[in-house]
Each structure stands twice: as C-alpha cells, then as structure tokens.
Amino acid sequence: MQPIASEDQDTPAPRQDGPRQDTSAPDGPSRPPVTVVTGGSRGIGAAVAARLAAAGHDVAIGWVADEEAAERVVSAVREAGRAAVAVRVDVSRERDVDQLFDTAREALGPVTGLVNNAAVTGPLGRFTETSTDVMRRVVEVNVLGTLWCARRAAREMSARHGGAGGAVVNISSVAATLGSPDEYVHYAATKAAVDALTTGLAKELAPDGVRVNSVQPGMILTDMHATMGDPQRPWRKSDRVPMRRPGHPEEIAGAVAWLLSPEASYTTGAVLRVSGGL
C-alpha cells in the first residue's frame, strides 16, 4: 500500500517519479547519453555537438552539404573524449532519417536524445514574391523533416516502444511569434509549426518518459544569413534587440544542453526564448 499523508504530518509525501531514462548497462558501467543532432555540421548544430560532447554525450551528426565541416565537428567531439559519427541526411526524406538513427544506434548505442536543428529559409523577400518551389522546400525540411525525426526518436526512446526514455529539443525561432514580414513569412510559419509540435508531443510522450522542449533563437551569428542573401543581417538588425547585439551559436548550445540534462528533468513542453530580449 502507498503511504497516506495526514494533514498533521510535517513529513513530505514520498516522491513519485514517472518513467526515468536508464542509461546503465546490465552489470556494467553507465552508458553515456547518445544524442542525434541534425544540421550538425555548422552554426548552431556544430556548437550544440561540441557542447554536448563537453557534457559527456556521444553524438551522431546529421549533415547534408559539407562533409568536411561535418568531419571537423566529429573530430572536435572526439577530441573532447566522446564518440561521434557523421551521416549524410536530407531530413525531408524519411529513408534518410531512418538511416541516420540506424547508424547512430549501430555506432554509438541506443539513442537517448535528439536535437531537431536542420532547417532552411530560402532567400529573403516578400511573401507574394516567394516561389512555390522555395515554400515547398522550406515546409518539407522544417516541418516534415522535424516530424520524421521526432517520430523516429519517439519510437527509439519511448517506454511504450521498449525504450528507456530520453529528450527531444526542437530548434524553433523568434520568427514563430514575430512573423518576419518582408523577409520570410513562410519560414516563420514553419517555426510556429515546430512549437505546436513541441507542445503536443510533450503532452503525448511525457507518460512514456520522453521530454520535448523547444528553443527559439533570435539573431544568431551563423552563415545562414549569407545563404539568405544578407550576411550582415544580424548586425544590421541588432539595434532592434534589447541587448543591442546578435547572439552566438554557443549561447544557443548552452540552452539546448541544459534542456537535455538531468537538471531539466521536470521540464517538458517549454519554449525557451534565447534572443537577447527580442
């Protein structure tokens, strides 16, 4: 029988935790966390991989365009004393996503975490002048790709599917609430979808031992701005940021690492804005 606390007892009720992630091997040493990071070859993804390695994670890095950059991230993780593997993946292709997770499991062990970071924007411009092809590609990568990765991670980690629990961090954007008029309304809409996914999945997967949270970066110094056609954009717009500067990828990585850590064990469904006040 469970103990029943009466009103005159000063002793707190016994703690009753939900499913917990078990990273220990039977009769052996604890296993390190194994985290998949999509879009992990550059920018925020590369910073996240390095930060997680410093925190003791083995890391599977998904990349799509720059193999040399991905291998540099792998080397950095290994120099930190952790294991790493890089896998070429277009997250909009379900088969690629399965290959990423299969390789992570085979090379590193059971997956315990996912950072859904891969995303594209297309060129900056007004909504009415954005091509159908650009819109379709942004939705395929940012929404469908995030869905495919989250679903596979849930199947890997959920107690309902035989997993030992884990955590997902979806990388959103302040654009999800600001709307980004005259720049990329279509991209902003996909990031709002990511936050909606975070809310729903957090509620659905919590009983199965999987936490799901989101990080909303603001103006961050990455090469994505050059890809959009405006490499000086973070500095050009920094006067709109209350802290009067753009952020660094490492500042986003710190938030992600916390959300994946045991210190965030009671945090799920959160949308953490890391934007200098924007």
C-alpha positions, 0 to 999 in steps of 0.5 A, a space after each residue: 500500500 502507498 503511504 497516506 499523508 495526514 494533514 498533521 504530518 510535517 513529513 513530505 509525501 514520498 516522491 513519485 517519479 514517472 518513467 526515468 531514462 536508464 542509461 546503465 548497462 546490465 552489470 556494467 558501467 553507465 552508458 553515456 547519453 547518445 544524442 542525434 543532432 541534425 544540421 550538425 555540421 555548422 552554426 548552431 548544430 556544430 556548437 550544440 555537438 561540441 557542447 554536448 560532447 563537453 557534457 559527456 554525450 556521444 553524438 551522431 551528426 546529421 549533415 547534408 552539404 559539407 562533409 568536411 565541416 561535418 568531419 571537423 565537428 566529429 573530430 572536435 567531439 572526439 577530441 573532447 573524449 566522446 564518440 561521434 559519427 557523421 551521416 549524410 541526411 536530407 531530413 525531408 526524406 524519411 529513408 534518410 532519417 531512418 538511416 541516420 538513427 540506424 547508424 547512430 544506434 549501430 555506432 554509438 548505442 541506443 539513442 537517448 536524445 535528439 536535437 531537431 536543428 536542420 532547417 532552411 529559409 530560402 532567400 529573403 523577400 516578400 511573401 507574394 514574391 516567394 516561389 512555390 518551389 522555395 515554400 515547398 522546400 522550406 515546409 518539407 525540411 522544417 516541418 516534415 523533416 522535424 516530424 520524421 525525426 521526432 517520430 523516429 526518436 519517439 519510437 527509439 526512446 519511448 517506454 511504450 516502444 521498449 525504450 528507456 526514455 530520453 529528450 527531444 529539443 526542437 530548434 524553433 525561432 523568434 520568427 514563430 511569434 514575430 512573423 518576419 514580414 518582408 523577409 520570410 513569412 513562410 519560414 516563420 510559419 514553419 517555426 510556429 509549426 515546430 512549437 505546436 509540435 513541441 507542445 503536443 508531443 510533450 503532452 503525448 510522450 511525457 507518460 512514456 518518459 520522453 521530454 520535448 522542449 523547444 528553443 527559439 533563437 533570435 539573431 544568431 551569428 551563423 552563415 545562414 544569413 549569407 545563404 539568405 542573401 544578407 550576411 550582415 543581417 544580424 548586425 544590421 538588425 541588432 539595434 532592434 534587440 534589447 541587448 543591442 547585439 546578435 547572439 552566438 551559436 554557443 549561447 544557443 548550445 548552452 540552452 539546448 544542453 541544459 534542456 537535455 540534462 538531468 537538471 531539466 528533468 521536470 521540464 517538458 513542453 517549454 519554449 525557451 526564448 534565447 534572443 537577447 530580449 527580442 
